[in-house]
Each structure stands twice: as C-alpha cells, then as structure tokens.
Amino acid sequence: MSLMGEQTPAEPIAPHRVAGTLRDLVVVAFYHKRIIVSVILLALAAAAGVWAVTPVRFLAKAQLLVLTGRDSSEAQALGGLTSLLSIDAGSATQSEAEFLRDRAVVRAMVEQIGPEVIDPEIAKRRLFGLIPPRPPEERLEAAVDFAEKWLSVNVPPGSNIIVVTFTHENRELALEATDTLVEGYLKRRSALYRSLHSPFLRERASAYADQLKEIEDKLEAARRKYNVLDIKQEVLLALNQVDTLEQRQQQQTQRQKEIAAETSTTQEIIGQLKPTIFDFTETGSHVSTDEAADLLAKLHLEQDNLSHNYTADFPRLAEVNRQIKLLDDLRKENQSQLPTTREVRNPTLDIMNNHLSQLKTEAAAVESSLTELDRQETEARKRVDELRDAERAIGELQRSQTIVEQLYKETNQKAEAARLEEASTASQTDNIQVIDKADASLRGISSRTNLALAVLVGGFMAAGALTLMAAWNRRILLLPEEVGRDLKLPLLATFNEGDRFDSSSAQAQIIYLAGQLAFTRKQAARSEKVQVISSGRAEQRSVFAAALAIELAQGQSQRTLLLDLVGDGNDHAERFNSTDAKPHRNSSINIASTPVPGLHVSVGASAGEVNWLRANGDAFSTLFNALGDDYDMILIDAPAARDSLVGLRLASVVDGSILVLRAEHTRIPVVEHLCGQILGAGGDLFGAVVTGRQFHVPKAIYRWL
C-alpha cells in the first residue's frame, strides 16, 4: 500500500522550466543574484565609459538662396514662361546643392584651413599607438574624407534655399570651415559660369523638328506595310498562337502513338483469349479459436515477468512453461481445407472487340486533326517571321524617334533659358545669395546620454536574459514545488538549511509524516517496512531517518526498528550510544536498544545477508517476516544509490520508499533516474522530503510575496 497513492514512472526530464508565479520568479532572481549584479555592474561601467568617450560636437549652419530671375518686372515681361521658371527652380536648387558638396570644393576648403587642423587624428599614431601616423601625402585625402563625413548639404522640399551644415568638436573651427566652404563654392561657381547661346540652340531645335517629322512618316509607312498597330502586342499574340498549336500537336501525336500501341496490344490480347475462363477458386480452412492464442500470449507475458523476478526453479514458472508447451502442441494440429472451383464463359472477347473498333475510329480522327494543325502552324510561323522583320524596322524607328524627341525638347528648353539669361544683366552670378552666415549653438550636441541609457537598458535586458537562461538550464533542485511539478512526486516535508529536525517547524512536519505512516500500518494490520533512500551522501538522510524513527517510537507508540545499512552499519548505534547489541531471536541481525522507549537500532547489519548481492526475494521476505513479529515499523536507512544497490534491491520488498533530496545540491535528472529504477524494480514511492532549503529572498520581501 502506498502512503500517497500509486506512483507511475515520470516522463524523461526536459530542460528545467522557469517558475511561473511571481514568488518563484523572485526566488530564482535572488538565487542568480551574482549574475544579475555582475552584468549590471558591467553595464554601469560600460555606460560610464561611453559617457566619457562620446565627444560633444558643434553644428555650424549656413543658408544660401537660389534666385530664378532678376526682378518681378522681368517675370511679367516673360508672360507664360513664369511657370517654366517655377518648375525649374527646384531642379536648379538641387543642382547648386550638388555643386556645393563636390569633392573639389571640399578639398579647396581643407587645403585653405589645413588637413591637420580639420582632423588632428591624422597626425597621431593609430591603433593605440601601434601603427605610425599617416604619411604626409595621404593626409589631405584622409582629411577630405573626414570633412565629407561631417558635411551636410540639404534642400528643404518645395524650397529654393540650400542649408549647409558642418559638425566638429571645435565650435570655432566648425564656423570657419562652413564659411570657407561657402566662399570657395561662390568663387569656383563664378569662374566656371558660362551662358548659353540661344541662336545656335534654336537652329539645332529646328533641325531636330525636321528629323522628327521624317521619322514619324517612316514609322507610319512601316505600320501600314506590316498591318500592325502595336508591334509588341502583335508579336505576343503570334507567339502565343504558335505555342498553342505546338502543344496541341504534341498532344495529338502522343495520343496517336498511344492509340497505335493500345490497338496492337488489344489485337494480341484478343488472339490470346480463350472462350471460357475460371471464375474463381476458394479454399476454406478451419483454425483453432482465438481464445487459445490470447491465453498463450498471457502465459508468455507471465513467463517473462516470472523469469525476471524469480529463479528458474520457482514452482509457478515451471507450471507456466508446461501450459505454454501444451498450447503450442494444440496449435500445431493440421487445419482442414475445403476447396471450391467454378468455371464461366469469358466475357472479355466482346469488350475487347468493341474497344478495338473505338480505337480505330479515334486513330482516323487524330490523323485528320494532325493534318489541320500542321497547316495552321505553317501559317502562324510565317506570320511570326513577318512580325520579326516588322519589329526590327519599327523598333529602330521608335528608338530614333525617342532620342530625337528628347533632343528637341531639351534644346528648346535650353534655347529659351539662354534667351532669358541674355536678356538679364551682365552679372550672371547674383542668383546665389548668402542669407545666413555660419552660426552654431554654444551648448553643442552629443549622444552620450542616449548611448549611456541604451547601454544600461541593454545591461538590464542582458541580466534578465542570462538569469532566465540559467534558470531554464538549471538541473539542481531549488524550490520544493519542483518535486511535484518536475518529478511528479508528493512533497512529504521541507526542512530549512541548518535545521537539525529539532525546531518546532521540523517537528511538526515529522509528526505529521509519522502519523501518516502509523495510520497506514494500522489499516494494513501488519508491520510496515519503509525505506529512506537518497541519490547521494549529503542529503542529511540518516539524520532525517533517526528523527522519524524517534517520532514513530516515542510519539506514535510504535515498536520501531531502525535498520542501519550505511557504511559499517553502526552510525545510528553510535548516535544513540547503544552498546548492548544482541542477535535477534529469529534472524541473524544484531539489535541494540536506545534511550528512546520502543526504538531499537541494528548493529553491523550491512555486513549481513541484507547486503548480500546473491540474496533472493525469498530470503528478504523471510528476514522481514521474522523482524515483523517483534516490530510494528521497520525503518531502513539505505545507503546512497550512487554508492550501493541495496536500496534498489530492497525496493520491491518494502512497502514503500521515501526519497530525501537536498535543495541546491540534488540534481533532478539523477533523482528522475533513481525514481525510474525504484519503480522499475517493483517498488513504490511514498514521496520526497526536501532538506537544506535556503531562503535567498529577505523575509520581509518573501512575506509580502
């Protein structure tokens, strides 16, 4: 009988699950506080480092205005061309912006100020002083690259204002670089500026117009010649038609070959068919009833079970072998057979002849279809060849038309712009005006705060992630709730770290557990044999077994024997100062009395037959029956499972086993394996006792949770 109900083997251990309740999460967090504190300290150090090394930069900004006309009176004289000017204003402003960010303009600014002034790092040793500074011939281009990185030239949408910004750690240098860049741009633009010549452009536009008219006439003639409207669509339709005809031809050709093969096969089959055929042949049999097979299977299962648990001379095993042999002999008897045969007329001849006539008719239809498809394909391919010639001719004319149209449009626009420029004043560079010289804020800008906060947030997230990973991959027992959740075992009692089972809390749990064991014994009306077992030596198993034995004898008034099988079997005798060991009257075990009334302990029992590897179940039964005549409770302190197999050998003999686990020490996979071994050996598990539990969370916080 089990103390807490029948137990089943637990499923294989999966990666440890993180506790789901708030209290469990807090306990796990405090348990892994070293990881959290270490990661947070590293994040704080990294944030301080980022704060220290991130520089403060100053943004110098200047603005330029791009004008499209001298004054409003000239715009009124231009009439309808004012809309053209407004449309070209955006592209003109963008062109000026591209001109301003040209590398030659930036290089002139760097040369005027000095490469080492713009970027002092180019004159210093690189890579923590391991690499020498850049050679003098490379410093100018490196400084230009640095200036281009921090230079920004933007045009706001829908505006003709150019915004020039330059960022540097030195505010005065940022202002100087921006003003120098704008001045160099204006000088370079004035030197490169040139006006267009409208008469020449108008003459070229007229020539492009004549050429365009000629191309359009040729294009119309080609379309009439080849009878097409849209050459691309015509070619696509013709190719689709050819492809469709080819697919249909392939299908018909394939079907023609299939018909020929099917006709030949049908004729051969007709020649081989006989006028009559056999309809079917049956053979009936009489077999033994299925009850014999079921009984034989049950006997084989019982034979396998008995062979694993008993020796070959066990009486029940010999009886099962005799019954299996008897059933095998009965199943080897011959079975009676009753054959039946029937012959009928062959109905396939008429079906095959009808099918042959259908195949010949279909073959003639396919032949006619192939002839028509060949004719249609020839016409379609001829049309495709014609359209290819048309596509080449029309395509060349269309490309020429596109090019000439673009040239005509651009030439007309340039000619009109040149006329407007020639009508303006002699100064052609006044349409760029500086409306705001370089200026910068005194405070500067820096991302040190955002970067430091990002590092801190990343550190907290990394600490949480590492804690979750550590909790997920944890293999040792931490919380008592994990006994029922992961091991699927009842939790019988929990004892704190340093608790020698003499505190009020520990005594209350031991009293309850002893009462349950005593109640079970009374219901069974016989002696109760309970084994206390653990996977290792540090689970305080022996101390718990002694405390439980004391409560059973003194508190529950049960005649109790504490059977010590650990080491030399004298630990408990020394614990109770028992020296009057005497052999038991019905067994070979030496037993000594203790100061606790009703409690006896064994002396040197581990050297006796209990620890003999060749002892069978009958010997164990005889031993415990003899001890049960004098004791109500037999509490066995079994050695650790990793040290001895005594606990597993006694699992099927005792009424149940109590596992002793130690928090933060016992590995869950080891206990899972031990549970499977005990249950596999035919034993029963009452539940588990957790010792050495620590409270990492302060009491105030734990009480609040």
N, C-alpha and C positions, 0 to 999 in steps of 0.2 A: 504494500500500500504506500502511496506517495503522500508526503506531507502537504504539498500544494497542488496536487493533481498530476496527471500523467504528463510527462515531458516528451517531446519529439526532437530529433536532431535539428539543430539550427542550420539555416542555409549558409553557404560559403560566405566568408567575410568579404564585404565590399569596402571600398575606400571609406574611411570614417566620416560620418555625416556631421556637419556643423550643427550644434544645438539650435533649436528654433525659437525658444522662448527668450524674452528679454533677460531674465536672470541667468540663463545658460550662456547667452552671448557675453554678458558682463563677466561671468566667471572665466570664460575662455579668454577674454581680453586681458583680465588681470593675470591669468596663468602665463600668457605670452607677453607680459609687460616689458620684458627685456627687449624683445624685437621691436615693439612699438616705440619705446623710449629711444633705442639706438637709431631707428630710422628718423624719428622726429628731430633728434639732436643733429643727425647728418643733414636733414633738410634745413634746420636753422643755420648751421654752418654754411651750407651752400647758398642760402638766401643772403646771409651777411656778405659772403664773397661776391655774389652777383651785385649786391648793392654797392660794394666798394669798387669793383672794376668797371661797372657801367658808367660811361662818361656822360657829362652834361653838354649838350650841343646847342648852338645858337643858329636860328634860322633867319637869314637875311633875305628880304623880298624887295623886288623892284618891278614896276609895271610900265609897259610900253603900249601906246595907242597906234593902231594902223588905220590911216585915213584913206578913203577911196576917191576923193575929189577935193578941189581947192576950196570951193565955197558953194552956197546954195544957189546963187545966180547961174553958175555954170551948170548945175544939175538941172535947173529949169530949162536952160537952152538945149540940153540933151534930150528932153522930151521923154519918149518911151524907152530910152536906153537906161533910165534910172533903175528900172527893175533888174536889168542885167548887172548893173553895178552892185546892187544889194545881194544878188545871188553870188557874185564873185568875191564879195567881201570875206566870207568865211574861208574860202579856199586860199585867198591871198594872205589872210592872217595865219592860217596853218602853214603856208609856205614860208613866211617870215619866221615862224617858230622853229621850223626845221633848219632854216639857215642859221638861227641863233644857237642851236645846240650842235652845230657842225664841229667836228673834232679839230679842224684847223683854227676855228675861233677860240676853242677851249685851250689849244696848245699855245696860242699867242698870249692868252691871259696868264697861263702858268709860266711861260718864259719871262714875262714882264715882272711878275711877283717873285718868282724863284721856286724851283721844284722842292728844295729842302724846306722852304717856308710853308708851302701848301701842305706837304706831307713830311713831317720831321722823321717819321719812321724809316724812310728810305735810306737815311744816312746812318742808321743804327744797325747793330748786329741782330740777326734774325734767329728765331727758334731758340729762345732762352740763351742767346749768346753763342750758340754752337756753330752758326753759319755767319760768314762775314757779311758786311753791308753790300748793297747792290753796287755794281760798277758804275762809274760816273756816266757812261754812255747809255745806261738803261734807266737812269733816274728820271729823266724828262718824261719818257713814255709811262713809267710807273706813276708819276705824279699826275699825268693827264688821265690815266685810268682812275685814280683816286678822285680827281675833280669831277669826272663824268659820273661817278657813282653817287656823289652828293649834290650834283646839279640837277635841277628840275625846271623844265620849260613847258608850261601848260597854257592852253587856250580854253577859257570857260565856254560851255556850249552856248551858241547864239550870240557870241560877243566877238568884237574885234580888238580885244585887249589881250596882250601877252603878259603872263605872270612868270617872272624869273626868280627862282629861289636857290640859295646855296647854303648848305649846312656845314658848320665847322665847330670845333671845340673852342676856338678863339673868336670872340664876337667881333673884334676889330678886323681880324683877317677875313671873316665872312663878309663884312660890309665892303671891304676893299676888293675882294675877289668879284663880288657881284657887280660893283660899279665898273671895274676894269673890264669885265666881260662885255657889258653893255656898250661901253665906249669903243672897244675893239670891234664889236659887231657893226656899229654905225660907220666906223671908218672903212671897214672892209666892204660893206654894202655900197658906200659912196664910190669906192674905187671900181667895183665890179658892175655898177649900174650902167645900163645902156637902154636906149629907146628903140622901139620897132619902127620900121619904115612902112607906112600904110600903102603907098602906090605899088610897091613891089608885091605886097601881100594881096592887094586887090586883083592884080594881074594874075597871080597864081590861083586865086579863087575862081576867076573866070575860066581859066584853062581846066580846072578840076570840074567845073559845071559842064563844059562841053564833053569831057571824057565820061562823065557820069551819064549824060544823055545817050551817048553811043553805046555804053554797056547795057543800059536798060532796053534799047532796041534789039540788041543781040539776044538778050535774055528772053524777051517776048517771042522772038522768032524760034528759038530753041524749044520753048514750051509748046508752040504750035506744031513744030515738026514732029516731036515725040508724043504729042497728045497727052500731056500731063499738066496738072495744076500744082500739086505738091509732090515733088520728086521723092521725098523721104517716105511719105505715106504710100505712094505707088509702089516703090521698091519693097516696102514691108509687106504689102498685100500680095505681090507677086511671089515673094519668097515663102510666105505662109501657104500659098496655093500649091507651090511645088512640094513643100514639105508634107502637106496633107496628102497629095497624090502619091508620094513615095511611101508614106505609111500605109495607105490603102493597098498599094501594090504589094508591099511586103506581107500584109495580112492575107491577101488573096493567094499569093504564091505559097505562103506557108499552109494555107488551107488546102490548096491543090495537092501539095505533097502529102498532107495528112490523109486526104481522100484516097490518093493512089495507094498509100501504104495500107490504109484501112480496107480498101477493096481487095487488094492482094491477100491480106490476112483473112478476110471474110471468105474468099473463094477457097483458100486452103482449109479453113475450118469446116466449110460445107462438105468438102471432099472427104474429110476425116470422120464426119459424124455418122453414127450408127442409127438404124431405125428405132431401136429400143435401148433404154438405159435402166440401170438400177436406180430406184428412188432413194432408198436409204437402207442401212443395216444397223440394228440395235443389238446391244448386248447388255442384259440386266445382271446385276450382282447382288448378293445378299451378304452384308457385313455385320459385324458384331454391333451391339448397341453402343451409343456414345457414353453411357454411364461407366463402362469399363475403362475407356480412355480417360475420363475425368478422375476416376478413382486411382488409376495408375499415376497420373500427374500429381495428385495429392500425396501419394505414397513416396514419390521421388522427392518432393519438397520436404516431407518429414524426414526422409533418409538423409538429405543434405544437412538439415538442421541438427539431427542427432549426431552425425559424423563430426560436426564442428564443436559440439559441446560435450560429447561423451567418447569413451574409448570403444574399440571395436568389439569388446566382449559385453557391451551393455545389452541386457535382455531385450529391451524394446527395439533396438537396432536390428538384432537378429530376426525378430518377428516381422519387421517391415521388409527386410530383404527377402524373406520367404514369401510374403504376399506379392511382392513385385515379380518374383520368378513365376509364381502361379498365373498371374495375369498375362505375362509375356507369352507363356505357353498357350493360353487360351486364344490370344490374338493371332498366333501363327497357324491356326487351322485354315484349311483351304476354303475359299469362298465359291459358292455355286454360281454359274453363269448360264443365262438363257438367251441365246442368240435369236434374232428375228430379221428376215431379209424380204424386201419387196421390189419387184421389177415393173416398170411402167413404160409407156410409149414415149419416145424422145420428142419433146415439143420444140426443140431448138431449130429444126430444119426450116419450118415456116418463118420463124422470126428472122433467121439469118438471110433467107432469100428476100424477104421484104426489105431488110436493111441494105442488101446489095443493090436492089433497084433504086433505093433512095440515094445511095452514094453515086451511082452512075448519072442520075439526073442532076445532082448537085455539082458533079465534075463538069458537065456541059455548061452549067450556068457560070461557074467560076472562070472557065476558059473565055467565055464571051465578055465577062467583066474585065479580065486582064487586057483584052484587045482594046477595049474602050479606054481604059486607064492609060495605056501606052500612048494612045493618040492625044489624050488631054495633057499628059506630061510633056510631050514634044512641043505642043503649043505654049505651055506655061514656061518652059525653059527658053524658048525663043523670045518670049516677052521679057524674061529676066535679062537676057543678053542685051536686048534693045534698051532696057531701062538703065543698065550699067553704063552704056555709052552716053545715054542722056544725063546720068548723074555726074559723069566726069565733065561733060561740057557745061551743064548748068552750074555745077559746083564751082568750077573755075570762074565763071561769070559772076556768081554771087559773092565769092571772096573778093574779086576785084571791085565789085560794087560797094561792099562794106568798107574796104580800105579807102576808096575814093570819096565815099560819103563822109568818113571820119576826117579825111584831109580837108575836104571842102568846108566842113563845119568849123574845124579848128582854125583854118586860115581866115575865114570870115570873122571869127571872134578876135583873133589877133589883129586883124586889119582895123577893126573898129576900136580896139583898145589902143592901138598905135595912133589912130587919129585923135582920140581923146587926149593922149599924152602929149602929142604935138601941139594941141590947142591949149595946153596948160602953160604955166610959167616956165621959165628956163630952169628953175631949180626943181630937179626931179627926185630929190631925196627928202623933201619935207613931209611926206606922208607917214613917216615914222617919228613919233614924238614920245619923249620920256615924260610920263605924267607923275611918276613917283620914284625917287631915287632909293637906293638900298637903305633899309632900316630893319632893326632887329630888336626883340624884347630883351630886357636886362636880366630876366629870370632864366631864360633858356628852356630847353625841353630835354627830358630824359625818360626812359622807360624802366628805370631802376626799380621804381615802386611796383609796377606791374610784373616785372620779371621776378622780383623777390616774392611777391604774393603767389605767383604761379609756381615757383619752386616750393613754397610752403604747402600750397594746396596739393601739389604733386607728392610731397613727402607724406602728408596725411593719408592720401589715397594709397600710396605705396605701403604705408604701415598697415592700413586696413586690409589691403590685398594680401600682404605677406602673412598677416595674422589668420586670415581666412584659409590661405593655403596650408599653413602649419596646422590649423585645427582640422582641416579636411584630411590631411595625410597623417594625422596622429594615430598611433597604433596602441597606445597605452591607455589604461582605464583612468578617467579623470573624475567623472560625475557618477554617483550611484545610480542615477536614472538610466545610464547606459547599459546596466545589467539587463534590464527588461527590454530596452529598445534594440540593442545590438546582439545580445546573447540569448534573448527570448527566455530568460530565467527569472523566477520570482526573487525579489530582493528581501532577504530574511532580516538583516540587521546592518547598521552602518556605525562604525566606530571611528572617532577622530584621531588625529596624529598625537602621539604621546599618551593616549588613553590606554591604561593597563586593564581595562574592563572592570575597574572598581568604582568608577564615577556613577552618579545617580542615573545619567542618561544611558550609559552602557549596561548597568544592572537592569534597568527597565526593559531593554531590548532582549537581554539574555533571559530574563524571567519569562517574557512573552514566548520566546523561542522554545525554552524548556517546557513551558506549559503545553505548547502545541505538540511537542514530541511525547509528553506524558499522556496527553489526550489520545493521540494516535495509538500508543501502546495499549491503553485501556480498551479501546474499541477492538483492537486485534486480539485481545485476551491472550497474549503471549509476550515473550521478551522481544524488545525492539533493538535491532542492530543498526547503528548509524555510523557512517564513516565520514571523518573530516579530512578533506584532501585539498591540496593546492598544487599549482604548477611549479612553484619554486620554493626556496627556503626562507625568504624574507617577508612572507605574508602574515607573520605572527599567528600561525596556525596552531601551534602547540599551546600558546597562552590562551587562545580562544577555546580550545578543546578542554583545557583544565578548568576555565571559568564555567563553561557549560556543564561539565561533569559535576562541579561543586553545586550548581543550582539544581541539577536533576536529583542529586542525593539529598542535599540539605533543604532546598526549597520545595521540591515536588515529592519528597519522601519515596524516591525510587531507589531500589537496590541497584547501584551503578558500578560497572566495571570499566575503568579507563584502560583500554588495551594499547600500550605504547609500542609501536613498530618502527620508530625513528631511531636511526643510528644503532647503538647497542641496546636500545630498549629500556634504559634506566633514567631518562631525563625526568619523567614525571615522578618516579620514585624519589629522586633527589630533590625535586621541587617540594614534595610533601614530607620529606625526611622519613621515608618508610624503609625500615630495615628488617622487618620480620617477615621476609618473603618465604612462603611455603608452597609446595606443589598443590595444584587444585586436585580435589579428590577424584574427579572424572576425566582429567586431561593432564597434559604434560606441561602446562603453563604455570609458572611461579607467580603467586599473587600475594601482595602485601596490603595491609590495612593503612588507613590515613587518619589524621586527626578529624577529618570530616565524617560524621556518622553516616553509614550506609555507602561510603565511597571506598572502592578498592582499586589499586593500580597493579598492572603487570610489571614483572621484573625480568629483563632479558628475553622478552617474548620474540624479538626479531631474530633471535638465533634458533628458534624452534621451527616446528613444522608449518607454522603460518607463512614463513618466509621461504619455504622450500619450493623451488620452481617446478618440481615434478608432482606436487600435491594436486589431486584432482578435486572435483566438486564434492564427491562423497566424503573425502577427508575433512573438508571445510564444514560440511553440514554436520558431521559427527562432532567436530570440535565445538561449534557454536551451539548445538543442541545440548551438549554437556554443560557449557557455560550458562545457557539459558535456564537450566534448572535452578540455579542459585541467584541469578541476577535478572532484574526487570529491564534494565537498559545496559547495552554493551556499546560503549562509545570508543571507536577505533581512531587513534591518531596515526593516519597513514603517512608514510614519507612522501616527499615531493615527487611528482610524476616524472620530472626530468632525472631523478636520482634512482628510482626503483619502479618496478612494475607491480608491486604488491597491491597498491590501490586499485589498479585496473583488474587484477585477478580476483580481488575481493568484491568488485562492484556488483557482480551477479549474485553474491551470497548474502550481502547485507540488504536491509530493507530500503536503504537509500543513502545518498552521499550529499554532503554539504560542501560546496566549493568555498574556499577562503581566498579572496582577492585583495590586493593592496593597491589603493589609489596611487596613481602616478608612478607605478612600478610594474604591475602586471600587464603583460601585452595581451591585447584582445585576441589576436589570431591564435596565440598559444592556448588561451582558455577555450576558444572555439574548438580547437583540435582536441583538447582534453575532454570537453563535453561529448564530442563525437565518439571518442574512444570509450568513454564510460557507457554511453547509451548503446554503442555497438557491441560492447561486451555483455549486454543484457542487464545492465544496472539501471537504477533510477536516480534522478536528481531531485532533492528536495528544494534546492535553490542555492543562492550565493550570499555570502557575508563579505562586506567591504570593510577593510581595516585601513588605518593610516590616512584617513581623509583630511586634507588640509583646506583651510578657508583663506584663499588668497584675497578675497574681497573684504574690506573692512566691515566690521559688524554693523555699523550704522547704515552703510550702503546696502549690505545684504539684508538687513531687517526691513529697509524701505522697499527693496525689491520683492 
